[in-house]
């Protein structure tokens, strides 16, 4: 298999580890919740589109400005 870009590599890893891109995204969401990132929703492994939505990270350091 030839991997042309990092995005292709991310999709290949997702398909291998999650069975599909959607399956991998679900696993990523489960891990995010475990880490306390409750406002994060992944739908793909590469994050190139507006599909990875985070309003404000729930694990944002209190000392760091939010705006």
QUIHUBEL-V126047 format. One record per residue. RES is the residue in three letters. SS is DSSP state (A for helix, B for strand, O for the rest). Layout:
# QUIHUBEL-V126047
RES & SS
RES & SS
This chain:
# QUIHUBEL-V126047
UNK & O
UNK & O
UNK & O
UNK & O
UNK & O
UNK & A
UNK & A
UNK & A
UNK & A
UNK & A
UNK & A
UNK & A
UNK & A
UNK & A
UNK & A
UNK & A
UNK & A
UNK & A
UNK & O
UNK & O
UNK & A
UNK & A
UNK & A
UNK & A
UNK & A
UNK & A
UNK & A
UNK & A
UNK & A
UNK & A
UNK & A
UNK & A
UNK & A
UNK & A
UNK & O
UNK & O
UNK & O
UNK & O
UNK & O
UNK & B
UNK & B
UNK & O
UNK & O
UNK & O
UNK & O
UNK & O
UNK & O
UNK & O
UNK & O
UNK & O
UNK & O
UNK & O
UNK & B
UNK & B
UNK & O
UNK & O
UNK & O
UNK & O
UNK & O
UNK & O
UNK & O
UNK & O
UNK & O
UNK & O
UNK & O
UNK & O
UNK & O
